[in-house]
Amino acid sequence: MTQVPEWFTNAKLGIFIHFGIYAVGDVSESWSFYHNTISHEDYMKQIDGFTCEKFDADKWADLIKKSGAKYSVFTTKHHDGVALFDTKYSDLSTVKKSPYKNDIVKEFTDAIRKRDIRVGMYYSLIDWSHPDYATVYENGKVPEDLSAVNKYTSPTDGKQDEEAWARFVQFNRNQMGEVLGNYGKVDLLWFDGDWERSAEQWGLPELKDYLKSFNKDLIINSRFCGYGDYKTPEQGIPITRPEGAWEFCTTINRSWGYRPSDNHYKTLNQIIRMFCDCIHMGGNMLLDIGPKPDGTIDERQEAILLGLGEWIEPHKEAIFDTDEGIMHRYFLGGSTISKDKQTLYLFVYDKPEESVCLKGLCNKIKDITVLHSGKKLGHVIHGGVPWFNIPGTTWIELTPEDCHEHVTVLKVELEGEIEMYGGSGVVVSHN
C-alpha cells in the first residue's frame, strides 16, 4: 500500500451508490445471472424498465452533502457490463439501450463537484457479458475439473483464446480511459473483480501507470491484485485495525442495489455506531445506497443519510481532521484524538448508570464538555501511584439526561500531548 493523499484519511465518510438495471426486477446486481437465479437474457431485459424518469442529480448531491460525506463512489459499470456512461466502445450502456438517454455519470459527477464532494468512480474489471471476457483462466492455468467452471468467467471446454483476452484488456483500458478522461478530475477509482485474473493478465503494473497519467494523485482501492493504495474490508467491520489507510464499505440494509423485498435495514443508531468504530480505528466508512429504477431514493435510505448528517454536524470537530483514538482497554467505547494530540474525544454508546470510566490517562484534565450541548462536566480520580507514574482511574460525571439520543461525544481537553499508561501495575511497598 502506498501513501494516500491527506484528503482521503481526513474524509471519514463516503457514500457508495449502486445504481443499475438490477434495480428493476428485485434481483442482486450481476450475481443473479452468474448464479442462474435469473437467465442472462431476462436480466438484460431489465434495461427496458430503467427509466430514471425522476432522476435528479442535484437532489442526490444535496442528500450526500447533508449526510456529512466528503466523497462519493458511483457504479459506472458493474460485473454485468452495463455502462451507465456514454461509451463508444460498446453498445451495452444505459445511454444507448435504456429509455433514459442521458449520461448519468456526467450528470451526477457535475452535481457533486459543485458541492465540493470528491469524485469516486466504481469500475468492475470483470465483464461477464463481453464476448471476449470468458476466454482464459486465472493465471492461464486450465483447471482439472471443468464442470466447476462458470461459463461467464472462463471457457468451459479447456481451450484458451489469448488473442480474445488481449482484445478485452484493451477494451477495458479504453473504457477506463473514458471514465477518467471524460468527466473532469476523478479523485478515486474503486475497482472490483480483480480475483478472476492475475495481475499479469490485467496488465499490472503498467495499467496503474496509465490510470495515474490522468491524475497523479488518483487513489486506487485494494482490489487491484496488490497494486492498490488502501484496503477495503466489506460488510464485516474490522476487529483488528487494518494496516495503513482503509475504508469499510457496507450496505444500509442487506443489498447493494435497490431491492424492494429487502426490508432488513440497519437502524440509524447502528449506522452511527459503526461509523464511530471506523474512525476510532483510523478508517473511513463508505455507506452504500441503492436508488430505485426511476431515479428516486427509498425514503428509509434518505432518512438514514439525513439522520447521520444531523448527528455529524454538532460533532464535526471530533470526526474530521482527527487521528485514531485510544485502545478499548482504556475506554469501552470509540474515540478520536485531535491533530495536536491535546484533546481526546470519547464516543459514549450507551447511557451510563452512574459515570463514564477512563483508565490510564496520565495527563491532567483542563475541561470536559458534552459536545452536542456544550455542557461542562465534572470528574473525579480514584487511585493511582504518582511516585511510580501510575495514573488513577478517571470517572466522568455524565448522567443519562446529558446524553445524545444516539451517541454522546465528550471533549476532554488535556494539559500537554496525550499520554496513556500501559503497564501492569506494581506492588506498593512504601507510602
TORKOL-4160 file (C-alpha; in steps of 0.2 Angstrom, whole numbers, padded with zeros to 4 digits, m for minus):
431
<pt num="1" X="0000" Y="0000" Z="0000"/>
<pt num="2" X="0006" Y="0017" Z="m0004"/>
<pt num="3" X="0004" Y="0034" Z="0004"/>
<pt num="4" X="m0013" Y="0041" Z="0001"/>
<pt num="5" X="m0017" Y="0060" Z="0000"/>
<pt num="6" X="m0022" Y="0068" Z="0016"/>
<pt num="7" X="m0040" Y="0072" Z="0010"/>
<pt num="8" X="m0044" Y="0054" Z="0010"/>
<pt num="9" X="m0039" Y="0050" Z="0028"/>
<pt num="10" X="m0047" Y="0066" Z="0034"/>
<pt num="11" X="m0064" Y="0062" Z="0024"/>
<pt num="12" X="m0070" Y="0049" Z="0036"/>
<pt num="13" X="m0087" Y="0047" Z="0027"/>
<pt num="14" X="m0091" Y="0042" Z="0009"/>
<pt num="15" X="m0107" Y="0037" Z="0001"/>
<pt num="16" X="m0107" Y="0022" Z="m0011"/>
<pt num="17" X="m0120" Y="0022" Z="m0025"/>
<pt num="18" X="m0125" Y="0005" Z="m0033"/>
<pt num="19" X="m0137" Y="0011" Z="m0047"/>
<pt num="20" X="m0140" Y="m0001" Z="m0062"/>
<pt num="21" X="m0153" Y="m0011" Z="m0071"/>
<pt num="22" X="m0153" Y="m0024" Z="m0057"/>
<pt num="23" X="m0165" Y="m0012" Z="m0048"/>
<pt num="24" X="m0179" Y="m0015" Z="m0060"/>
<pt num="25" X="m0183" Y="m0034" Z="m0056"/>
<pt num="26" X="m0178" Y="m0035" Z="m0037"/>
<pt num="27" X="m0163" Y="m0046" Z="m0041"/>
<pt num="28" X="m0145" Y="m0044" Z="m0035"/>
<pt num="29" X="m0133" Y="m0035" Z="m0046"/>
<pt num="30" X="m0124" Y="m0046" Z="m0059"/>
<pt num="31" X="m0123" Y="m0061" Z="m0047"/>
<pt num="32" X="m0141" Y="m0066" Z="m0050"/>
<pt num="33" X="m0137" Y="m0072" Z="m0068"/>
<pt num="34" X="m0120" Y="m0078" Z="m0063"/>
<pt num="35" X="m0128" Y="m0090" Z="m0051"/>
<pt num="36" X="m0143" Y="m0094" Z="m0063"/>
<pt num="37" X="m0156" Y="m0087" Z="m0052"/>
<pt num="38" X="m0162" Y="m0077" Z="m0067"/>
<pt num="39" X="m0156" Y="m0080" Z="m0085"/>
<pt num="40" X="m0144" Y="m0068" Z="m0093"/>
<pt num="41" X="m0157" Y="m0064" Z="m0106"/>
<pt num="42" X="m0171" Y="m0060" Z="m0093"/>
<pt num="43" X="m0158" Y="m0050" Z="m0083"/>
<pt num="44" X="m0154" Y="m0039" Z="m0098"/>
<pt num="45" X="m0172" Y="m0036" Z="m0102"/>
<pt num="46" X="m0172" Y="m0025" Z="m0086"/>
<pt num="47" X="m0164" Y="m0011" Z="m0096"/>
<pt num="48" X="m0181" Y="m0008" Z="m0103"/>
<pt num="49" X="m0188" Y="m0003" Z="m0086"/>
<pt num="50" X="m0173" Y="0008" Z="m0081"/>
<pt num="51" X="m0182" Y="0024" Z="m0084"/>
<pt num="52" X="m0174" Y="0036" Z="m0072"/>
<pt num="53" X="m0189" Y="0047" Z="m0075"/>
<pt num="54" X="m0187" Y="0055" Z="m0059"/>
<pt num="55" X="m0168" Y="0056" Z="m0058"/>
<pt num="56" X="m0162" Y="0072" Z="m0051"/>
<pt num="57" X="m0143" Y="0073" Z="m0049"/>
<pt num="58" X="m0144" Y="0089" Z="m0039"/>
<pt num="59" X="m0156" Y="0080" Z="m0026"/>
<pt num="60" X="m0144" Y="0066" Z="m0024"/>
<pt num="61" X="m0129" Y="0078" Z="m0022"/>
<pt num="62" X="m0139" Y="0088" Z="m0009"/>
<pt num="63" X="m0143" Y="0072" Z="0001"/>
<pt num="64" X="m0125" Y="0067" Z="0000"/>
<pt num="65" X="m0119" Y="0084" Z="0006"/>
<pt num="66" X="m0132" Y="0084" Z="0020"/>
<pt num="67" X="m0126" Y="0067" Z="0026"/>
<pt num="68" X="m0109" Y="0074" Z="0030"/>
<pt num="69" X="m0100" Y="0064" Z="0017"/>
<pt num="70" X="m0084" Y="0071" Z="0009"/>
<pt num="71" X="m0083" Y="0059" Z="m0006"/>
<pt num="72" X="m0095" Y="0048" Z="m0016"/>
<pt num="73" X="m0091" Y="0032" Z="m0026"/>
<pt num="74" X="m0103" Y="0029" Z="m0041"/>
<pt num="75" X="m0105" Y="0012" Z="m0050"/>
<pt num="76" X="m0101" Y="0017" Z="m0068"/>
<pt num="77" X="m0101" Y="m0002" Z="m0073"/>
<pt num="78" X="m0104" Y="m0017" Z="m0063"/>
<pt num="79" X="m0100" Y="m0035" Z="m0067"/>
<pt num="80" X="m0115" Y="m0036" Z="m0079"/>
<pt num="81" X="m0105" Y="m0025" Z="m0091"/>
<pt num="82" X="m0119" Y="m0012" Z="m0092"/>
<pt num="83" X="m0111" Y="0005" Z="m0093"/>
<pt num="84" X="m0120" Y="0020" Z="m0085"/>
<pt num="85" X="m0109" Y="0032" Z="m0096"/>
<pt num="86" X="m0108" Y="0036" Z="m0114"/>
<pt num="87" X="m0096" Y="0024" Z="m0121"/>
<pt num="88" X="m0090" Y="0022" Z="m0139"/>
<pt num="89" X="m0083" Y="0005" Z="m0136"/>
<pt num="90" X="m0099" Y="m0004" Z="m0133"/>
<pt num="91" X="m0117" Y="m0004" Z="m0137"/>
<pt num="92" X="m0121" Y="m0010" Z="m0119"/>
<pt num="93" X="m0125" Y="0006" Z="m0110"/>
<pt num="94" X="m0140" Y="0014" Z="m0102"/>
<pt num="95" X="m0137" Y="0029" Z="m0114"/>
<pt num="96" X="m0139" Y="0018" Z="m0129"/>
<pt num="97" X="m0151" Y="0004" Z="m0123"/>
<pt num="98" X="m0162" Y="0011" Z="m0109"/>
<pt num="99" X="m0177" Y="0024" Z="m0110"/>
<pt num="100" X="m0165" Y="0036" Z="m0101"/>
<pt num="101" X="m0153" Y="0043" Z="m0115"/>
<pt num="102" X="m0143" Y="0055" Z="m0104"/>
<pt num="103" X="m0126" Y="0051" Z="m0097"/>
<pt num="104" X="m0130" Y="0048" Z="m0079"/>
<pt num="105" X="m0111" Y="0048" Z="m0074"/>
<pt num="106" X="m0109" Y="0065" Z="m0081"/>
<pt num="107" X="m0125" Y="0072" Z="m0073"/>
<pt num="108" X="m0120" Y="0065" Z="m0056"/>
<pt num="109" X="m0102" Y="0070" Z="m0056"/>
<pt num="110" X="m0106" Y="0088" Z="m0061"/>
<pt num="111" X="m0118" Y="0089" Z="m0047"/>
<pt num="112" X="m0107" Y="0083" Z="m0033"/>
<pt num="113" X="m0092" Y="0093" Z="m0039"/>
<pt num="114" X="m0102" Y="0109" Z="m0037"/>
<pt num="115" X="m0105" Y="0104" Z="m0019"/>
<pt num="116" X="m0086" Y="0101" Z="m0015"/>
<pt num="117" X="m0088" Y="0082" Z="m0014"/>
<pt num="118" X="m0074" Y="0072" Z="m0020"/>
<pt num="119" X="m0077" Y="0061" Z="m0035"/>
<pt num="120" X="m0075" Y="0042" Z="m0034"/>
<pt num="121" X="m0079" Y="0030" Z="m0049"/>
<pt num="122" X="m0083" Y="0012" Z="m0046"/>
<pt num="123" X="m0077" Y="0001" Z="m0061"/>
<pt num="124" X="m0079" Y="m0018" Z="m0062"/>
<pt num="125" X="m0063" Y="m0026" Z="m0070"/>
<pt num="126" X="m0075" Y="m0041" Z="m0073"/>
<pt num="127" X="m0087" Y="m0040" Z="m0088"/>
<pt num="128" X="m0097" Y="m0056" Z="m0089"/>
<pt num="129" X="m0107" Y="m0050" Z="m0104"/>
<pt num="130" X="m0092" Y="m0046" Z="m0115"/>
<pt num="131" X="m0089" Y="m0059" Z="m0129"/>
<pt num="132" X="m0070" Y="m0058" Z="m0126"/>
<pt num="133" X="m0070" Y="m0060" Z="m0107"/>
<pt num="134" X="m0073" Y="m0078" Z="m0103"/>
<pt num="135" X="m0059" Y="m0084" Z="m0115"/>
<pt num="136" X="m0045" Y="m0088" Z="m0102"/>
<pt num="137" X="m0042" Y="m0094" Z="m0085"/>
<pt num="138" X="m0034" Y="m0086" Z="m0070"/>
<pt num="139" X="m0015" Y="m0087" Z="m0072"/>
<pt num="140" X="m0018" Y="m0096" Z="m0088"/>
<pt num="141" X="m0020" Y="m0112" Z="m0079"/>
<pt num="142" X="m0033" Y="m0124" Z="m0085"/>
<pt num="143" X="m0042" Y="m0132" Z="m0070"/>
<pt num="144" X="m0043" Y="m0151" Z="m0069"/>
<pt num="145" X="m0062" Y="m0151" Z="m0066"/>
<pt num="146" X="m0070" Y="m0141" Z="m0080"/>
<pt num="147" X="m0088" Y="m0145" Z="m0073"/>
<pt num="148" X="m0085" Y="m0132" Z="m0060"/>
<pt num="149" X="m0081" Y="m0118" Z="m0072"/>
<pt num="150" X="m0094" Y="m0104" Z="m0073"/>
<pt num="151" X="m0097" Y="m0100" Z="m0091"/>
<pt num="152" X="m0097" Y="m0081" Z="m0088"/>
<pt num="153" X="m0080" Y="m0082" Z="m0081"/>
<pt num="154" X="m0069" Y="m0094" Z="m0092"/>
<pt num="155" X="m0070" Y="m0106" Z="m0106"/>
<pt num="156" X="m0080" Y="m0122" Z="m0101"/>
<pt num="157" X="m0070" Y="m0133" Z="m0114"/>
<pt num="158" X="m0052" Y="m0130" Z="m0108"/>
<pt num="159" X="m0047" Y="m0120" Z="m0123"/>
<pt num="160" X="m0040" Y="m0103" Z="m0121"/>
<pt num="161" X="m0040" Y="m0089" Z="m0133"/>
<pt num="162" X="m0026" Y="m0077" Z="m0129"/>
<pt num="163" X="m0030" Y="m0065" Z="m0144"/>
<pt num="164" X="m0048" Y="m0063" Z="m0137"/>
<pt num="165" X="m0041" Y="m0059" Z="m0120"/>
<pt num="166" X="m0029" Y="m0046" Z="m0127"/>
<pt num="167" X="m0044" Y="m0038" Z="m0135"/>
<pt num="168" X="m0054" Y="m0037" Z="m0119"/>
<pt num="169" X="m0039" Y="m0030" Z="m0109"/>
<pt num="170" X="m0038" Y="m0016" Z="m0122"/>
<pt num="171" X="m0057" Y="m0014" Z="m0122"/>
<pt num="172" X="m0056" Y="m0012" Z="m0103"/>
<pt num="173" X="m0042" Y="0000" Z="m0104"/>
<pt num="174" X="m0052" Y="0010" Z="m0116"/>
<pt num="175" X="m0067" Y="0011" Z="m0105"/>
<pt num="176" X="m0057" Y="0016" Z="m0090"/>
<pt num="177" X="m0049" Y="0030" Z="m0100"/>
<pt num="178" X="m0067" Y="0036" Z="m0104"/>
<pt num="179" X="m0071" Y="0036" Z="m0085"/>
<pt num="180" X="m0056" Y="0045" Z="m0081"/>
<pt num="181" X="m0055" Y="0057" Z="m0096"/>
<pt num="182" X="m0072" Y="0062" Z="m0100"/>
<pt num="183" X="m0079" Y="0068" Z="m0083"/>
<pt num="184" X="m0066" Y="0081" Z="m0076"/>
<pt num="185" X="m0054" Y="0076" Z="m0062"/>
<pt num="186" X="m0058" Y="0059" Z="m0054"/>
<pt num="187" X="m0051" Y="0058" Z="m0036"/>
<pt num="188" X="m0053" Y="0040" Z="m0033"/>
<pt num="189" X="m0055" Y="0024" Z="m0043"/>
<pt num="190" X="m0064" Y="0009" Z="m0035"/>
<pt num="191" X="m0061" Y="m0007" Z="m0043"/>
<pt num="192" X="m0070" Y="m0024" Z="m0041"/>
<pt num="193" X="m0067" Y="m0041" Z="m0048"/>
<pt num="194" X="m0048" Y="m0042" Z="m0048"/>
<pt num="195" X="m0049" Y="m0060" Z="m0041"/>
<pt num="196" X="m0054" Y="m0068" Z="m0058"/>
<pt num="197" X="m0037" Y="m0064" Z="m0066"/>
<pt num="198" X="m0019" Y="m0062" Z="m0061"/>
<pt num="199" X="m0010" Y="m0045" Z="m0060"/>
<pt num="200" X="m0001" Y="m0050" Z="m0076"/>
<pt num="201" X="m0017" Y="m0054" Z="m0085"/>
<pt num="202" X="m0024" Y="m0037" Z="m0080"/>
<pt num="203" X="m0008" Y="m0029" Z="m0087"/>
<pt num="204" X="m0002" Y="m0023" Z="m0070"/>
<pt num="205" X="0008" Y="m0013" Z="m0065"/>
<pt num="206" X="0008" Y="m0004" Z="m0082"/>
<pt num="207" X="m0011" Y="m0001" Z="m0081"/>
<pt num="208" X="m0009" Y="0008" Z="m0065"/>
<pt num="209" X="0004" Y="0020" Z="m0073"/>
<pt num="210" X="m0009" Y="0023" Z="m0087"/>
<pt num="211" X="m0023" Y="0027" Z="m0074"/>
<pt num="212" X="m0012" Y="0039" Z="m0064"/>
<pt num="213" X="m0007" Y="0048" Z="m0080"/>
<pt num="214" X="m0025" Y="0056" Z="m0079"/>
<pt num="215" X="m0022" Y="0062" Z="m0061"/>
<pt num="216" X="m0005" Y="0059" Z="m0052"/>
<pt num="217" X="m0015" Y="0060" Z="m0036"/>
<pt num="218" X="m0028" Y="0047" Z="m0041"/>
<pt num="219" X="m0032" Y="0035" Z="m0026"/>
<pt num="220" X="m0035" Y="0017" Z="m0031"/>
<pt num="221" X="m0043" Y="0004" Z="m0019"/>
<pt num="222" X="m0035" Y="m0013" Z="m0014"/>
<pt num="223" X="m0045" Y="m0023" Z="m0027"/>
<pt num="224" X="m0031" Y="m0022" Z="m0039"/>
<pt num="225" X="m0021" Y="m0038" Z="m0037"/>
<pt num="226" X="m0009" Y="m0030" Z="m0024"/>
<pt num="227" X="m0007" Y="m0013" Z="m0033"/>
<pt num="228" X="m0020" Y="m0003" Z="m0024"/>
<pt num="229" X="m0017" Y="0011" Z="m0012"/>
<pt num="230" X="m0029" Y="0007" Z="0003"/>
<pt num="231" X="m0039" Y="m0008" Z="0010"/>
<pt num="232" X="m0057" Y="m0011" Z="0008"/>
<pt num="233" X="m0065" Y="m0023" Z="0020"/>
<pt num="234" X="m0083" Y="m0026" Z="0016"/>
<pt num="235" X="m0098" Y="m0029" Z="0027"/>
<pt num="236" X="m0089" Y="m0036" Z="0042"/>
<pt num="237" X="m0082" Y="m0022" Z="0052"/>
<pt num="238" X="m0064" Y="m0025" Z="0056"/>
<pt num="239" X="m0060" Y="m0031" Z="0074"/>
<pt num="240" X="m0041" Y="m0028" Z="0072"/>
<pt num="241" X="m0036" Y="m0011" Z="0064"/>
<pt num="242" X="m0030" Y="m0014" Z="0046"/>
<pt num="243" X="m0013" Y="m0008" Z="0042"/>
<pt num="244" X="m0012" Y="0009" Z="0033"/>
<pt num="245" X="m0026" Y="0018" Z="0025"/>
<pt num="246" X="m0043" Y="0009" Z="0025"/>
<pt num="247" X="m0061" Y="0010" Z="0021"/>
<pt num="248" X="m0076" Y="m0001" Z="0027"/>
<pt num="249" X="m0089" Y="m0002" Z="0014"/>
<pt num="250" X="m0106" Y="m0008" Z="0020"/>
<pt num="251" X="m0124" Y="m0008" Z="0014"/>
<pt num="252" X="m0138" Y="0001" Z="0023"/>
<pt num="253" X="m0149" Y="m0015" Z="0023"/>
<pt num="254" X="m0143" Y="m0032" Z="0015"/>
<pt num="255" X="m0142" Y="m0027" Z="m0003"/>
<pt num="256" X="m0130" Y="m0016" Z="m0013"/>
<pt num="257" X="m0143" Y="m0011" Z="m0026"/>
<pt num="258" X="m0161" Y="m0007" Z="m0023"/>
<pt num="259" X="m0172" Y="m0022" Z="m0019"/>
<pt num="260" X="m0190" Y="m0018" Z="m0014"/>
<pt num="261" X="m0190" Y="m0035" Z="m0005"/>
<pt num="262" X="m0176" Y="m0031" Z="0007"/>
<pt num="263" X="m0183" Y="m0023" Z="0022"/>
<pt num="264" X="m0169" Y="m0028" Z="0034"/>
<pt num="265" X="m0162" Y="m0011" Z="0037"/>
<pt num="266" X="m0149" Y="m0006" Z="0050"/>
<pt num="267" X="m0155" Y="0007" Z="0062"/>
<pt num="268" X="m0148" Y="0025" Z="0062"/>
<pt num="269" X="m0141" Y="0022" Z="0079"/>
<pt num="270" X="m0132" Y="0006" Z="0072"/>
<pt num="271" X="m0125" Y="0016" Z="0057"/>
<pt num="272" X="m0118" Y="0030" Z="0068"/>
<pt num="273" X="m0110" Y="0017" Z="0080"/>
<pt num="274" X="m0102" Y="0008" Z="0065"/>
<pt num="275" X="m0096" Y="0025" Z="0059"/>
<pt num="276" X="m0088" Y="0029" Z="0076"/>
<pt num="277" X="m0080" Y="0012" Z="0076"/>
<pt num="278" X="m0072" Y="0015" Z="0059"/>
<pt num="279" X="m0065" Y="0032" Z="0063"/>
<pt num="280" X="m0059" Y="0026" Z="0081"/>
<pt num="281" X="m0048" Y="0014" Z="0071"/>
<pt num="282" X="m0042" Y="0027" Z="0059"/>
<pt num="283" X="m0053" Y="0022" Z="0044"/>
<pt num="284" X="m0067" Y="0028" Z="0034"/>
<pt num="285" X="m0084" Y="0022" Z="0031"/>
<pt num="286" X="m0091" Y="0020" Z="0014"/>
<pt num="287" X="m0110" Y="0018" Z="0016"/>
<pt num="288" X="m0120" Y="0012" Z="0001"/>
<pt num="289" X="m0137" Y="0017" Z="m0005"/>
<pt num="290" X="m0146" Y="0009" Z="m0020"/>
<pt num="291" X="m0158" Y="0021" Z="m0029"/>
<pt num="292" X="m0174" Y="0015" Z="m0037"/>
<pt num="293" X="m0175" Y="0012" Z="m0056"/>
<pt num="294" X="m0185" Y="0028" Z="m0058"/>
<pt num="295" X="m0170" Y="0038" Z="m0050"/>
<pt num="296" X="m0178" Y="0041" Z="m0033"/>
<pt num="297" X="m0170" Y="0035" Z="m0017"/>
<pt num="298" X="m0180" Y="0025" Z="m0004"/>
<pt num="299" X="m0186" Y="0036" Z="0010"/>
<pt num="300" X="m0179" Y="0024" Z="0023"/>
<pt num="301" X="m0162" Y="0026" Z="0015"/>
<pt num="302" X="m0164" Y="0045" Z="0013"/>
<pt num="303" X="m0169" Y="0046" Z="0032"/>
<pt num="304" X="m0153" Y="0037" Z="0037"/>
<pt num="305" X="m0142" Y="0048" Z="0027"/>
<pt num="306" X="m0151" Y="0064" Z="0034"/>
<pt num="307" X="m0150" Y="0057" Z="0052"/>
<pt num="308" X="m0132" Y="0053" Z="0050"/>
<pt num="309" X="m0128" Y="0071" Z="0044"/>
<pt num="310" X="m0139" Y="0078" Z="0059"/>
<pt num="311" X="m0128" Y="0068" Z="0071"/>
<pt num="312" X="m0111" Y="0073" Z="0062"/>
<pt num="313" X="m0115" Y="0092" Z="0062"/>
<pt num="314" X="m0113" Y="0096" Z="0081"/>
<pt num="315" X="m0099" Y="0083" Z="0082"/>
<pt num="316" X="m0088" Y="0088" Z="0067"/>
<pt num="317" X="m0073" Y="0093" Z="0077"/>
<pt num="318" X="m0072" Y="0075" Z="0084"/>
<pt num="319" X="m0073" Y="0067" Z="0067"/>
<pt num="320" X="m0064" Y="0077" Z="0054"/>
<pt num="321" X="m0046" Y="0081" Z="0054"/>
<pt num="322" X="m0043" Y="0069" Z="0069"/>
<pt num="323" X="m0032" Y="0054" Z="0072"/>
<pt num="324" X="m0037" Y="0037" Z="0078"/>
<pt num="325" X="m0042" Y="0035" Z="0096"/>
<pt num="326" X="m0036" Y="0026" Z="0111"/>
<pt num="327" X="m0037" Y="0007" Z="0114"/>
<pt num="328" X="m0053" Y="m0001" Z="0121"/>
<pt num="329" X="m0043" Y="m0006" Z="0136"/>
<pt num="330" X="m0043" Y="0012" Z="0141"/>
<pt num="331" X="m0061" Y="0016" Z="0137"/>
<pt num="332" X="m0075" Y="0005" Z="0132"/>
<pt num="333" X="m0081" Y="0015" Z="0118"/>
<pt num="334" X="m0074" Y="0024" Z="0102"/>
<pt num="335" X="m0063" Y="0039" Z="0102"/>
<pt num="336" X="m0053" Y="0050" Z="0092"/>
<pt num="337" X="m0038" Y="0062" Z="0096"/>
<pt num="338" X="m0035" Y="0080" Z="0089"/>
<pt num="339" X="m0021" Y="0083" Z="0077"/>
<pt num="340" X="m0011" Y="0092" Z="0091"/>
<pt num="341" X="m0014" Y="0077" Z="0102"/>
<pt num="342" X="m0021" Y="0088" Z="0116"/>
<pt num="343" X="m0039" Y="0084" Z="0115"/>
<pt num="344" X="m0047" Y="0067" Z="0117"/>
<pt num="345" X="m0065" Y="0064" Z="0110"/>
<pt num="346" X="m0074" Y="0050" Z="0118"/>
<pt num="347" X="m0089" Y="0041" Z="0110"/>
<pt num="348" X="m0101" Y="0035" Z="0123"/>
<pt num="349" X="m0113" Y="0022" Z="0115"/>
<pt num="350" X="m0124" Y="0019" Z="0130"/>
<pt num="351" X="m0132" Y="0029" Z="0144"/>
<pt num="352" X="m0121" Y="0027" Z="0160"/>
<pt num="353" X="m0128" Y="0020" Z="0176"/>
<pt num="354" X="m0118" Y="0032" Z="0186"/>
<pt num="355" X="m0102" Y="0039" Z="0177"/>
<pt num="356" X="m0090" Y="0036" Z="0162"/>
<pt num="357" X="m0074" Y="0027" Z="0166"/>
<pt num="358" X="m0057" Y="0032" Z="0158"/>
<pt num="359" X="m0042" Y="0022" Z="0163"/>
<pt num="360" X="m0023" Y="0025" Z="0160"/>
<pt num="361" X="m0024" Y="0044" Z="0157"/>
<pt num="362" X="m0008" Y="0052" Z="0163"/>
<pt num="363" X="m0012" Y="0070" Z="0159"/>
<pt num="364" X="m0021" Y="0082" Z="0169"/>
<pt num="365" X="m0038" Y="0087" Z="0163"/>
<pt num="366" X="m0042" Y="0105" Z="0159"/>
<pt num="367" X="m0060" Y="0103" Z="0154"/>
<pt num="368" X="m0073" Y="0090" Z="0149"/>
<pt num="369" X="m0088" Y="0096" Z="0138"/>
<pt num="370" X="m0103" Y="0087" Z="0131"/>
<pt num="371" X="m0100" Y="0091" Z="0113"/>
<pt num="372" X="m0118" Y="0092" Z="0106"/>
<pt num="373" X="m0125" Y="0103" Z="0121"/>
<pt num="374" X="m0109" Y="0112" Z="0127"/>
<pt num="375" X="m0112" Y="0107" Z="0145"/>
<pt num="376" X="m0097" Y="0106" Z="0156"/>
<pt num="377" X="m0094" Y="0090" Z="0166"/>
<pt num="378" X="m0085" Y="0086" Z="0182"/>
<pt num="379" X="m0074" Y="0072" Z="0186"/>
<pt num="380" X="m0066" Y="0063" Z="0200"/>
<pt num="381" X="m0050" Y="0052" Z="0200"/>
<pt num="382" X="m0048" Y="0037" Z="0211"/>
<pt num="383" X="m0032" Y="0028" Z="0215"/>
<pt num="384" X="m0015" Y="0030" Z="0206"/>
<pt num="385" X="0003" Y="0029" Z="0212"/>
<pt num="386" X="0010" Y="0046" Z="0207"/>
<pt num="387" X="0028" Y="0042" Z="0213"/>
<pt num="388" X="0028" Y="0027" Z="0200"/>
<pt num="389" X="0019" Y="0037" Z="0187"/>
<pt num="390" X="0004" Y="0026" Z="0188"/>
<pt num="391" X="m0012" Y="0036" Z="0185"/>
<pt num="392" X="m0028" Y="0034" Z="0194"/>
<pt num="393" X="m0045" Y="0030" Z="0186"/>
<pt num="394" X="m0055" Y="0045" Z="0179"/>
<pt num="395" X="m0073" Y="0044" Z="0182"/>
<pt num="396" X="m0083" Y="0057" Z="0171"/>
<pt num="397" X="m0099" Y="0063" Z="0179"/>
<pt num="398" X="m0111" Y="0060" Z="0164"/>
<pt num="399" X="m0129" Y="0057" Z="0168"/>
<pt num="400" X="m0142" Y="0049" Z="0156"/>
<pt num="401" X="m0150" Y="0066" Z="0154"/>
<pt num="402" X="m0134" Y="0073" Z="0147"/>
<pt num="403" X="m0133" Y="0060" Z="0133"/>
<pt num="404" X="m0137" Y="0062" Z="0115"/>
<pt num="405" X="m0151" Y="0051" Z="0109"/>
<pt num="406" X="m0139" Y="0041" Z="0098"/>
<pt num="407" X="m0120" Y="0043" Z="0103"/>
<pt num="408" X="m0114" Y="0056" Z="0115"/>
<pt num="409" X="m0097" Y="0064" Z="0112"/>
<pt num="410" X="m0086" Y="0070" Z="0126"/>
<pt num="411" X="m0072" Y="0083" Z="0123"/>
<pt num="412" X="m0058" Y="0080" Z="0135"/>
<pt num="413" X="m0046" Y="0094" Z="0134"/>
<pt num="414" X="m0029" Y="0090" Z="0142"/>
<pt num="415" X="m0013" Y="0098" Z="0148"/>
<pt num="416" X="0000" Y="0094" Z="0135"/>
<pt num="417" X="0000" Y="0080" Z="0122"/>
<pt num="418" X="m0010" Y="0064" Z="0127"/>
<pt num="419" X="0000" Y="0051" Z="0137"/>
<pt num="420" X="m0008" Y="0034" Z="0141"/>
<pt num="421" X="m0001" Y="0022" Z="0154"/>
<pt num="422" X="0001" Y="0004" Z="0148"/>
<pt num="423" X="0009" Y="m0005" Z="0162"/>
<pt num="424" X="0003" Y="m0019" Z="0173"/>
<pt num="425" X="0004" Y="m0010" Z="0189"/>
<pt num="426" X="0016" Y="m0013" Z="0204"/>
<pt num="427" X="0016" Y="m0018" Z="0222"/>
<pt num="428" X="0016" Y="m0003" Z="0233"/>
<pt num="429" X="0029" Y="m0007" Z="0246"/>
<pt num="430" X="0030" Y="0011" Z="0254"/>
<pt num="431" X="0019" Y="0026" Z="0256"/>
